[in-house]
Amino acid sequence: MDEALETREKRRLVVDLRQTSYIDSAGLEQLLAANRKLAAQGDRLTVRVLPGSQPQTVLGVVGFGTIMDVEPATGAE
């Protein structure tokens, strides 16, 4: 995550979790830390998830959609 934050070219970092079937508190903390760093620079974090997946459900339950962009996307995109 740190390397992605340092090497991004745009004002937005996209984390693609479409092939991720499970996210736990450690993964959530990584997303939260990245979001904090980006927000401090006026940038955005976008997390792509498969609709109905465990990561989408967890991100919704913990309210991450209110502090970062959580974007449902198909596996083919």
PDB file of N, CA, C and O in Angstrom:
ATOM      1  N   MET A   1       0.829  -1.188   0.000  1.00  0.00           N
ATOM      2  CA  MET A   1       0.000   0.000   0.000  1.00  0.00           C
ATOM      3  C   MET A   1       0.871   1.249   0.000  1.00  0.00           C
ATOM      4  O   MET A   1       0.582   2.210  -0.713  1.00  0.00           O
ATOM      5  N   ASP A   2       1.943   1.237   0.804  1.00  0.00           N
ATOM      6  CA  ASP A   2       2.816   2.410   0.868  1.00  0.00           C
ATOM      7  C   ASP A   2       3.427   2.722  -0.500  1.00  0.00           C
ATOM      8  O   ASP A   2       3.509   3.884  -0.899  1.00  0.00           O
ATOM      9  N   GLU A   3       3.854   1.682  -1.210  1.00  0.00           N
ATOM     10  CA  GLU A   3       4.430   1.895  -2.542  1.00  0.00           C
ATOM     11  C   GLU A   3       3.393   2.473  -3.495  1.00  0.00           C
ATOM     12  O   GLU A   3       3.710   3.362  -4.285  1.00  0.00           O
ATOM     13  N   ALA A   4       2.180   1.992  -3.434  1.00  0.00           N
ATOM     14  CA  ALA A   4       1.114   2.515  -4.299  1.00  0.00           C
ATOM     15  C   ALA A   4       0.844   3.982  -3.982  1.00  0.00           C
ATOM     16  O   ALA A   4       0.608   4.782  -4.888  1.00  0.00           O
ATOM     17  N   LEU A   5       0.877   4.332  -2.714  1.00  0.00           N
ATOM     18  CA  LEU A   5       0.660   5.731  -2.330  1.00  0.00           C
ATOM     19  C   LEU A   5       1.769   6.630  -2.867  1.00  0.00           C
ATOM     20  O   LEU A   5       1.510   7.755  -3.293  1.00  0.00           O
ATOM     21  N   GLU A   6       2.996   6.135  -2.847  1.00  0.00           N
ATOM     22  CA  GLU A   6       4.130   6.939  -3.286  1.00  0.00           C
ATOM     23  C   GLU A   6       4.235   7.044  -4.805  1.00  0.00           C
ATOM     24  O   GLU A   6       4.719   8.055  -5.314  1.00  0.00           O
ATOM     25  N   THR A   7       3.796   6.029  -5.536  1.00  0.00           N
ATOM     26  CA  THR A   7       4.013   6.011  -6.985  1.00  0.00           C
ATOM     27  C   THR A   7       2.776   6.371  -7.803  1.00  0.00           C
ATOM     28  O   THR A   7       2.835   6.359  -9.032  1.00  0.00           O
ATOM     29  N   ARG A   8       1.674   6.685  -7.162  1.00  0.00           N
ATOM     30  CA  ARG A   8       0.460   7.012  -7.924  1.00  0.00           C
ATOM     31  C   ARG A   8       0.697   8.279  -8.741  1.00  0.00           C
ATOM     32  O   ARG A   8       1.458   9.161  -8.344  1.00  0.00           O
ATOM     33  N   GLU A   9       0.036   8.348  -9.876  1.00  0.00           N
ATOM     34  CA  GLU A   9       0.229   9.475 -10.779  1.00  0.00           C
ATOM     35  C   GLU A   9      -0.926  10.464 -10.724  1.00  0.00           C
ATOM     36  O   GLU A   9      -0.778  11.617 -11.130  1.00  0.00           O
ATOM     37  N   LYS A  10      -2.044  10.031 -10.237  1.00  0.00           N
ATOM     38  CA  LYS A  10      -3.223  10.898 -10.202  1.00  0.00           C
ATOM     39  C   LYS A  10      -3.570  11.237  -8.764  1.00  0.00           C
ATOM     40  O   LYS A  10      -2.928  10.754  -7.831  1.00  0.00           O
ATOM     41  N   ARG A  11      -4.567  12.052  -8.594  1.00  0.00           N
ATOM     42  CA  ARG A  11      -4.992  12.482  -7.268  1.00  0.00           C
ATOM     43  C   ARG A  11      -5.932  11.471  -6.617  1.00  0.00           C
ATOM     44  O   ARG A  11      -6.557  11.760  -5.597  1.00  0.00           O
ATOM     45  N   ARG A  12      -6.025  10.298  -7.209  1.00  0.00           N
ATOM     46  CA  ARG A  12      -6.900   9.257  -6.689  1.00  0.00           C
ATOM     47  C   ARG A  12      -6.160   7.930  -6.753  1.00  0.00           C
ATOM     48  O   ARG A  12      -5.486   7.630  -7.738  1.00  0.00           O
ATOM     49  N   LEU A  13      -6.290   7.149  -5.709  1.00  0.00           N
ATOM     50  CA  LEU A  13      -5.730   5.802  -5.689  1.00  0.00           C
ATOM     51  C   LEU A  13      -6.896   4.826  -5.707  1.00  0.00           C
ATOM     52  O   LEU A  13      -7.820   4.936  -4.902  1.00  0.00           O
ATOM     53  N   VAL A  14      -6.848   3.869  -6.630  1.00  0.00           N
ATOM     54  CA  VAL A  14      -7.890   2.852  -6.730  1.00  0.00           C
ATOM     55  C   VAL A  14      -7.327   1.535  -6.207  1.00  0.00           C
ATOM     56  O   VAL A  14      -6.313   1.040  -6.701  1.00  0.00           O
ATOM     57  N   VAL A  15      -7.995   0.975  -5.206  1.00  0.00           N
ATOM     58  CA  VAL A  15      -7.648  -0.336  -4.678  1.00  0.00           C
ATOM     59  C   VAL A  15      -8.702  -1.308  -5.185  1.00  0.00           C
ATOM     60  O   VAL A  15      -9.880  -1.195  -4.845  1.00  0.00           O
ATOM     61  N   ASP A  16      -8.274  -2.255  -5.993  1.00  0.00           N
ATOM     62  CA  ASP A  16      -9.190  -3.199  -6.635  1.00  0.00           C
ATOM     63  C   ASP A  16      -9.280  -4.478  -5.800  1.00  0.00           C
ATOM     64  O   ASP A  16      -8.340  -5.271  -5.753  1.00  0.00           O
ATOM     65  N   LEU A  17     -10.415  -4.661  -5.149  1.00  0.00           N
ATOM     66  CA  LEU A  17     -10.638  -5.855  -4.329  1.00  0.00           C
ATOM     67  C   LEU A  17     -11.594  -6.848  -4.997  1.00  0.00           C
ATOM     68  O   LEU A  17     -12.155  -7.716  -4.328  1.00  0.00           O
ATOM     69  N   ARG A  18     -11.778  -6.720  -6.307  1.00  0.00           N
ATOM     70  CA  ARG A  18     -12.743  -7.597  -6.979  1.00  0.00           C
ATOM     71  C   ARG A  18     -12.366  -9.063  -6.900  1.00  0.00           C
ATOM     72  O   ARG A  18     -13.248  -9.920  -6.954  1.00  0.00           O
ATOM     73  N   GLN A  19     -11.089  -9.382  -6.774  1.00  0.00           N
ATOM     74  CA  GLN A  19     -10.680 -10.782  -6.672  1.00  0.00           C
ATOM     75  C   GLN A  19     -10.419 -11.199  -5.229  1.00  0.00           C
ATOM     76  O   GLN A  19      -9.881 -12.275  -4.969  1.00  0.00           O
ATOM     77  N   THR A  20     -10.802 -10.341  -4.304  1.00  0.00           N
ATOM     78  CA  THR A  20     -10.627 -10.617  -2.877  1.00  0.00           C
ATOM     79  C   THR A  20     -11.935 -11.153  -2.318  1.00  0.00           C
ATOM     80  O   THR A  20     -12.980 -10.516  -2.451  1.00  0.00           O
ATOM     81  N   SER A  21     -11.879 -12.316  -1.698  1.00  0.00           N
ATOM     82  CA  SER A  21     -13.104 -12.916  -1.168  1.00  0.00           C
ATOM     83  C   SER A  21     -13.300 -12.635   0.317  1.00  0.00           C
ATOM     84  O   SER A  21     -14.371 -12.903   0.861  1.00  0.00           O
ATOM     85  N   TYR A  22     -12.261 -12.087   0.985  1.00  0.00           N
ATOM     86  CA  TYR A  22     -12.358 -11.882   2.430  1.00  0.00           C
ATOM     87  C   TYR A  22     -11.493 -10.694   2.837  1.00  0.00           C
ATOM     88  O   TYR A  22     -10.362 -10.557   2.372  1.00  0.00           O
ATOM     89  N   ILE A  23     -12.018  -9.846   3.694  1.00  0.00           N
ATOM     90  CA  ILE A  23     -11.236  -8.760   4.280  1.00  0.00           C
ATOM     91  C   ILE A  23     -11.462  -8.779   5.787  1.00  0.00           C
ATOM     92  O   ILE A  23     -12.582  -8.962   6.263  1.00  0.00           O
ATOM     93  N   ASP A  24     -10.370  -8.586   6.527  1.00  0.00           N
ATOM     94  CA  ASP A  24     -10.471  -8.593   7.989  1.00  0.00           C
ATOM     95  C   ASP A  24     -10.042  -7.237   8.535  1.00  0.00           C
ATOM     96  O   ASP A  24      -9.841  -6.288   7.777  1.00  0.00           O
ATOM     97  N   SER A  25      -9.902  -7.154   9.856  1.00  0.00           N
ATOM     98  CA  SER A  25      -9.585  -5.875  10.480  1.00  0.00           C
ATOM     99  C   SER A  25      -8.221  -5.332  10.043  1.00  0.00           C
ATOM    100  O   SER A  25      -8.039  -4.117   9.970  1.00  0.00           O
ATOM    101  N   ALA A  26      -7.274  -6.205   9.756  1.00  0.00           N
ATOM    102  CA  ALA A  26      -5.963  -5.746   9.288  1.00  0.00           C
ATOM    103  C   ALA A  26      -6.087  -5.083   7.916  1.00  0.00           C
ATOM    104  O   ALA A  26      -5.468  -4.049   7.666  1.00  0.00           O
ATOM    105  N   GLY A  27      -6.878  -5.673   7.040  1.00  0.00           N
ATOM    106  CA  GLY A  27      -7.116  -5.080   5.725  1.00  0.00           C
ATOM    107  C   GLY A  27      -7.863  -3.768   5.834  1.00  0.00           C
ATOM    108  O   GLY A  27      -7.559  -2.812   5.121  1.00  0.00           O
ATOM    109  N   LEU A  28      -8.843  -3.719   6.726  1.00  0.00           N
ATOM    110  CA  LEU A  28      -9.587  -2.476   6.937  1.00  0.00           C
ATOM    111  C   LEU A  28      -8.672  -1.368   7.448  1.00  0.00           C
ATOM    112  O   LEU A  28      -8.792  -0.216   7.032  1.00  0.00           O
ATOM    113  N   GLU A  29      -7.764  -1.717   8.346  1.00  0.00           N
ATOM    114  CA  GLU A  29      -6.831  -0.721   8.873  1.00  0.00           C
ATOM    115  C   GLU A  29      -5.914  -0.188   7.780  1.00  0.00           C
ATOM    116  O   GLU A  29      -5.601   1.002   7.764  1.00  0.00           O
ATOM    117  N   GLN A  30      -5.481  -1.051   6.868  1.00  0.00           N
ATOM    118  CA  GLN A  30      -4.644  -0.601   5.746  1.00  0.00           C
ATOM    119  C   GLN A  30      -5.402   0.393   4.865  1.00  0.00           C
ATOM    120  O   GLN A  30      -4.848   1.411   4.450  1.00  0.00           O
ATOM    121  N   LEU A  31      -6.662   0.094   4.586  1.00  0.00           N
ATOM    122  CA  LEU A  31      -7.476   1.015   3.785  1.00  0.00           C
ATOM    123  C   LEU A  31      -7.684   2.335   4.522  1.00  0.00           C
ATOM    124  O   LEU A  31      -7.605   3.407   3.922  1.00  0.00           O
ATOM    125  N   LEU A  32      -7.947   2.253   5.807  1.00  0.00           N
ATOM    126  CA  LEU A  32      -8.166   3.455   6.604  1.00  0.00           C
ATOM    127  C   LEU A  32      -6.905   4.322   6.666  1.00  0.00           C
ATOM    128  O   LEU A  32      -6.986   5.544   6.540  1.00  0.00           O
ATOM    129  N   ALA A  33      -5.749   3.697   6.857  1.00  0.00           N
ATOM    130  CA  ALA A  33      -4.486   4.442   6.896  1.00  0.00           C
ATOM    131  C   ALA A  33      -4.198   5.106   5.550  1.00  0.00           C
ATOM    132  O   ALA A  33      -3.771   6.260   5.501  1.00  0.00           O
ATOM    133  N   ALA A  34      -4.433   4.375   4.461  1.00  0.00           N
ATOM    134  CA  ALA A  34      -4.225   4.949   3.131  1.00  0.00           C
ATOM    135  C   ALA A  34      -5.173   6.116   2.898  1.00  0.00           C
ATOM    136  O   ALA A  34      -4.783   7.142   2.340  1.00  0.00           O
ATOM    137  N   ASN A  35      -6.411   5.957   3.324  1.00  0.00           N
ATOM    138  CA  ASN A  35      -7.391   7.030   3.161  1.00  0.00           C
ATOM    139  C   ASN A  35      -6.972   8.283   3.930  1.00  0.00           C
ATOM    140  O   ASN A  35      -7.115   9.400   3.434  1.00  0.00           O
ATOM    141  N   ARG A  36      -6.460   8.090   5.136  1.00  0.00           N
ATOM    142  CA  ARG A  36      -5.987   9.233   5.934  1.00  0.00           C
ATOM    143  C   ARG A  36      -4.865   9.984   5.226  1.00  0.00           C
ATOM    144  O   ARG A  36      -4.874  11.214   5.165  1.00  0.00           O
ATOM    145  N   LYS A  37      -3.899   9.239   4.692  1.00  0.00           N
ATOM    146  CA  LYS A  37      -2.772   9.859   3.990  1.00  0.00           C
ATOM    147  C   LYS A  37      -3.253  10.633   2.763  1.00  0.00           C
ATOM    148  O   LYS A  37      -2.832  11.764   2.522  1.00  0.00           O
ATOM    149  N   LEU A  38      -4.133  10.010   2.003  1.00  0.00           N
ATOM    150  CA  LEU A  38      -4.647  10.660   0.802  1.00  0.00           C
ATOM    151  C   LEU A  38      -5.468  11.893   1.143  1.00  0.00           C
ATOM    152  O   LEU A  38      -5.310  12.940   0.517  1.00  0.00           O
ATOM    153  N   ALA A  39      -6.334  11.774   2.122  1.00  0.00           N
ATOM    154  CA  ALA A  39      -7.192  12.894   2.513  1.00  0.00           C
ATOM    155  C   ALA A  39      -6.363  14.077   2.994  1.00  0.00           C
ATOM    156  O   ALA A  39      -6.725  15.226   2.745  1.00  0.00           O
ATOM    157  N   ALA A  40      -5.264  13.812   3.676  1.00  0.00           N
ATOM    158  CA  ALA A  40      -4.392  14.882   4.157  1.00  0.00           C
ATOM    159  C   ALA A  40      -3.776  15.669   2.998  1.00  0.00           C
ATOM    160  O   ALA A  40      -3.388  16.827   3.155  1.00  0.00           O
ATOM    161  N   GLN A  41      -3.695  15.024   1.835  1.00  0.00           N
ATOM    162  CA  GLN A  41      -3.139  15.671   0.640  1.00  0.00           C
ATOM    163  C   GLN A  41      -4.241  16.171  -0.297  1.00  0.00           C
ATOM    164  O   GLN A  41      -3.961  16.665  -1.390  1.00  0.00           O
ATOM    165  N   GLY A  42      -5.480  16.040   0.137  1.00  0.00           N
ATOM    166  CA  GLY A  42      -6.609  16.450  -0.695  1.00  0.00           C
ATOM    167  C   GLY A  42      -6.934  15.458  -1.800  1.00  0.00           C
ATOM    168  O   GLY A  42      -7.604  15.807  -2.772  1.00  0.00           O
ATOM    169  N   ASP A  43      -6.463  14.223  -1.658  1.00  0.00           N
ATOM    170  CA  ASP A  43      -6.680  13.191  -2.667  1.00  0.00           C
ATOM    171  C   ASP A  43      -7.761  12.208  -2.223  1.00  0.00           C
ATOM    172  O   ASP A  43      -8.276  12.303  -1.109  1.00  0.00           O
ATOM    173  N   ARG A  44      -8.101  11.264  -3.101  1.00  0.00           N
ATOM    174  CA  ARG A  44      -9.216  10.340  -2.857  1.00  0.00           C
ATOM    175  C   ARG A  44      -8.764   8.889  -2.930  1.00  0.00           C
ATOM    176  O   ARG A  44      -7.866   8.535  -3.694  1.00  0.00           O
ATOM    177  N   LEU A  45      -9.406   8.061  -2.118  1.00  0.00           N
ATOM    178  CA  LEU A  45      -9.241   6.612  -2.191  1.00  0.00           C
ATOM    179  C   LEU A  45     -10.541   6.023  -2.723  1.00  0.00           C
ATOM    180  O   LEU A  45     -11.630   6.332  -2.239  1.00  0.00           O
ATOM    181  N   THR A  46     -10.402   5.168  -3.729  1.00  0.00           N
ATOM    182  CA  THR A  46     -11.547   4.438  -4.269  1.00  0.00           C
ATOM    183  C   THR A  46     -11.267   2.951  -4.102  1.00  0.00           C
ATOM    184  O   THR A  46     -10.190   2.475  -4.459  1.00  0.00           O
ATOM    185  N   VAL A  47     -12.230   2.224  -3.563  1.00  0.00           N
ATOM    186  CA  VAL A  47     -12.106   0.781  -3.384  1.00  0.00           C
ATOM    187  C   VAL A  47     -13.140   0.115  -4.282  1.00  0.00           C
ATOM    188  O   VAL A  47     -14.339   0.367  -4.155  1.00  0.00           O
ATOM    189  N   ARG A  48     -12.671  -0.735  -5.191  1.00  0.00           N
ATOM    190  CA  ARG A  48     -13.587  -1.481  -6.068  1.00  0.00           C
ATOM    191  C   ARG A  48     -13.850  -2.857  -5.472  1.00  0.00           C
ATOM    192  O   ARG A  48     -12.923  -3.562  -5.071  1.00  0.00           O
ATOM    193  N   VAL A  49     -15.121  -3.228  -5.418  1.00  0.00           N
ATOM    194  CA  VAL A  49     -15.526  -4.516  -4.859  1.00  0.00           C
ATOM    195  C   VAL A  49     -16.574  -5.156  -5.750  1.00  0.00           C
ATOM    196  O   VAL A  49     -17.264  -4.474  -6.509  1.00  0.00           O
ATOM    197  N   LEU A  50     -16.685  -6.462  -5.650  1.00  0.00           N
ATOM    198  CA  LEU A  50     -17.761  -7.160  -6.359  1.00  0.00           C
ATOM    199  C   LEU A  50     -19.053  -6.998  -5.580  1.00  0.00           C
ATOM    200  O   LEU A  50     -19.064  -7.151  -4.359  1.00  0.00           O
ATOM    201  N   PRO A  51     -20.148  -6.690  -6.275  1.00  0.00           N
ATOM    202  CA  PRO A  51     -21.437  -6.599  -5.580  1.00  0.00           C
ATOM    203  C   PRO A  51     -21.768  -7.920  -4.874  1.00  0.00           C
ATOM    204  O   PRO A  51     -21.645  -8.997  -5.457  1.00  0.00           O
ATOM    205  N   GLY A  52     -22.181  -7.816  -3.630  1.00  0.00           N
ATOM    206  CA  GLY A  52     -22.568  -8.991  -2.853  1.00  0.00           C
ATOM    207  C   GLY A  52     -21.419  -9.740  -2.217  1.00  0.00           C
ATOM    208  O   GLY A  52     -21.642 -10.738  -1.531  1.00  0.00           O
ATOM    209  N   SER A  53     -20.189  -9.283  -2.426  1.00  0.00           N
ATOM    210  CA  SER A  53     -19.034  -9.977  -1.857  1.00  0.00           C
ATOM    211  C   SER A  53     -18.880  -9.644  -0.371  1.00  0.00           C
ATOM    212  O   SER A  53     -19.451  -8.673   0.126  1.00  0.00           O
ATOM    213  N   GLN A  54     -18.102 -10.465   0.319  1.00  0.00           N
ATOM    214  CA  GLN A  54     -17.836 -10.224   1.734  1.00  0.00           C
ATOM    215  C   GLN A  54     -17.164  -8.866   1.946  1.00  0.00           C
ATOM    216  O   GLN A  54     -17.551  -8.140   2.862  1.00  0.00           O
ATOM    217  N   PRO A  55     -16.157  -8.495   1.119  1.00  0.00           N
ATOM    218  CA  PRO A  55     -15.570  -7.166   1.304  1.00  0.00           C
ATOM    219  C   PRO A  55     -16.585  -6.031   1.149  1.00  0.00           C
ATOM    220  O   PRO A  55     -16.543  -5.066   1.913  1.00  0.00           O
ATOM    221  N   GLN A  56     -17.481  -6.126   0.189  1.00  0.00           N
ATOM    222  CA  GLN A  56     -18.483  -5.068   0.036  1.00  0.00           C
ATOM    223  C   GLN A  56     -19.377  -5.000   1.268  1.00  0.00           C
ATOM    224  O   GLN A  56     -19.686  -3.911   1.752  1.00  0.00           O
ATOM    225  N   THR A  57     -19.787  -6.140   1.770  1.00  0.00           N
ATOM    226  CA  THR A  57     -20.639  -6.176   2.956  1.00  0.00           C
ATOM    227  C   THR A  57     -19.934  -5.571   4.160  1.00  0.00           C
ATOM    228  O   THR A  57     -20.509  -4.748   4.872  1.00  0.00           O
ATOM    229  N   VAL A  58     -18.689  -5.977   4.389  1.00  0.00           N
ATOM    230  CA  VAL A  58     -17.937  -5.483   5.549  1.00  0.00           C
ATOM    231  C   VAL A  58     -17.704  -3.972   5.429  1.00  0.00           C
ATOM    232  O   VAL A  58     -17.904  -3.238   6.396  1.00  0.00           O
ATOM    233  N   LEU A  59     -17.286  -3.510   4.261  1.00  0.00           N
ATOM    234  CA  LEU A  59     -17.061  -2.071   4.078  1.00  0.00           C
ATOM    235  C   LEU A  59     -18.339  -1.280   4.327  1.00  0.00           C
ATOM    236  O   LEU A  59     -18.297  -0.175   4.868  1.00  0.00           O
ATOM    237  N   GLY A  60     -19.472  -1.847   3.931  1.00  0.00           N
ATOM    238  CA  GLY A  60     -20.747  -1.181   4.182  1.00  0.00           C
ATOM    239  C   GLY A  60     -21.115  -1.164   5.652  1.00  0.00           C
ATOM    240  O   GLY A  60     -21.573  -0.145   6.169  1.00  0.00           O
ATOM    241  N   VAL A  61     -20.916  -2.287   6.330  1.00  0.00           N
ATOM    242  CA  VAL A  61     -21.275  -2.393   7.744  1.00  0.00           C
ATOM    243  C   VAL A  61     -20.447  -1.425   8.593  1.00  0.00           C
ATOM    244  O   VAL A  61     -20.976  -0.806   9.516  1.00  0.00           O
ATOM    245  N   VAL A  62     -19.170  -1.293   8.290  1.00  0.00           N
ATOM    246  CA  VAL A  62     -18.318  -0.414   9.096  1.00  0.00           C
ATOM    247  C   VAL A  62     -18.383   1.047   8.647  1.00  0.00           C
ATOM    248  O   VAL A  62     -17.760   1.913   9.260  1.00  0.00           O
ATOM    249  N   GLY A  63     -19.131   1.320   7.583  1.00  0.00           N
ATOM    250  CA  GLY A  63     -19.364   2.696   7.162  1.00  0.00           C
ATOM    251  C   GLY A  63     -18.264   3.329   6.342  1.00  0.00           C
ATOM    252  O   GLY A  63     -18.189   4.555   6.260  1.00  0.00           O
ATOM    253  N   PHE A  64     -17.403   2.525   5.730  1.00  0.00           N
ATOM    254  CA  PHE A  64     -16.320   3.097   4.940  1.00  0.00           C
ATOM    255  C   PHE A  64     -16.826   3.879   3.737  1.00  0.00           C
ATOM    256  O   PHE A  64     -16.127   4.762   3.240  1.00  0.00           O
ATOM    257  N   GLY A  65     -18.003   3.577   3.270  1.00  0.00           N
ATOM    258  CA  GLY A  65     -18.568   4.314   2.139  1.00  0.00           C
ATOM    259  C   GLY A  65     -18.820   5.779   2.435  1.00  0.00           C
ATOM    260  O   GLY A  65     -19.026   6.569   1.513  1.00  0.00           O
ATOM    261  N   THR A  66     -18.809   6.154   3.697  1.00  0.00           N
ATOM    262  CA  THR A  66     -19.011   7.556   4.054  1.00  0.00           C
ATOM    263  C   THR A  66     -17.705   8.342   4.095  1.00  0.00           C
ATOM    264  O   THR A  66     -17.725   9.573   4.094  1.00  0.00           O
ATOM    265  N   ILE A  67     -16.562   7.638   4.131  1.00  0.00           N
ATOM    266  CA  ILE A  67     -15.282   8.344   4.199  1.00  0.00           C
ATOM    267  C   ILE A  67     -14.393   8.121   2.981  1.00  0.00           C
ATOM    268  O   ILE A  67     -13.404   8.832   2.798  1.00  0.00           O
ATOM    269  N   MET A  68     -14.734   7.146   2.152  1.00  0.00           N
ATOM    270  CA  MET A  68     -14.000   6.872   0.915  1.00  0.00           C
ATOM    271  C   MET A  68     -14.982   6.372  -0.119  1.00  0.00           C
ATOM    272  O   MET A  68     -16.115   6.025   0.215  1.00  0.00           O
ATOM    273  N   ASP A  69     -14.565   6.331  -1.359  1.00  0.00           N
ATOM    274  CA  ASP A  69     -15.444   5.823  -2.423  1.00  0.00           C
ATOM    275  C   ASP A  69     -15.380   4.312  -2.459  1.00  0.00           C
ATOM    276  O   ASP A  69     -14.312   3.741  -2.680  1.00  0.00           O
ATOM    277  N   VAL A  70     -16.512   3.653  -2.244  1.00  0.00           N
ATOM    278  CA  VAL A  70     -16.619   2.202  -2.378  1.00  0.00           C
ATOM    279  C   VAL A  70     -17.455   1.969  -3.625  1.00  0.00           C
ATOM    280  O   VAL A  70     -18.634   2.321  -3.668  1.00  0.00           O
ATOM    281  N   GLU A  71     -16.842   1.377  -4.634  1.00  0.00           N
ATOM    282  CA  GLU A  71     -17.417   1.298  -5.969  1.00  0.00           C
ATOM    283  C   GLU A  71     -17.708  -0.151  -6.339  1.00  0.00           C
ATOM    284  O   GLU A  71     -16.778  -0.916  -6.594  1.00  0.00           O
ATOM    285  N   PRO A  72     -18.986  -0.548  -6.375  1.00  0.00           N
ATOM    286  CA  PRO A  72     -19.308  -1.887  -6.851  1.00  0.00           C
ATOM    287  C   PRO A  72     -18.959  -2.004  -8.337  1.00  0.00           C
ATOM    288  O   PRO A  72     -19.315  -1.126  -9.123  1.00  0.00           O
ATOM    289  N   ALA A  73     -18.273  -3.068  -8.724  1.00  0.00           N
ATOM    290  CA  ALA A  73     -17.865  -3.253 -10.107  1.00  0.00           C
ATOM    291  C   ALA A  73     -17.938  -4.726 -10.455  1.00  0.00           C
ATOM    292  O   ALA A  73     -17.792  -5.583  -9.583  1.00  0.00           O
ATOM    293  N   THR A  74     -18.159  -5.018 -11.704  1.00  0.00           N
ATOM    294  CA  THR A  74     -18.195  -6.420 -12.138  1.00  0.00           C
ATOM    295  C   THR A  74     -16.783  -6.948 -12.253  1.00  0.00           C
ATOM    296  O   THR A  74     -15.823  -6.178 -12.270  1.00  0.00           O
ATOM    297  N   GLY A  75     -16.655  -8.246 -12.331  1.00  0.00           N
ATOM    298  CA  GLY A  75     -15.345  -8.871 -12.461  1.00  0.00           C
ATOM    299  C   GLY A  75     -14.709  -8.657 -13.813  1.00  0.00           C
ATOM    300  O   GLY A  75     -13.507  -8.876 -13.964  1.00  0.00           O
ATOM    301  N   ALA A  76     -15.478  -8.234 -14.805  1.00  0.00           N
ATOM    302  CA  ALA A  76     -14.968  -8.099 -16.163  1.00  0.00           C
ATOM    303  C   ALA A  76     -14.357  -6.736 -16.452  1.00  0.00           C
ATOM    304  O   ALA A  76     -13.743  -6.553 -17.503  1.00  0.00           O
ATOM    305  N   GLU A  77     -14.508  -5.789 -15.559  1.00  0.00           N
ATOM    306  CA  GLU A  77     -14.007  -4.444 -15.825  1.00  0.00           C
ATOM    307  C   GLU A  77     -12.513  -4.343 -15.672  1.00  0.00           C
ATOM    308  O   GLU A  77     -11.943  -3.269 -15.865  1.00  0.00           O
TER     309      GLU A  77
END
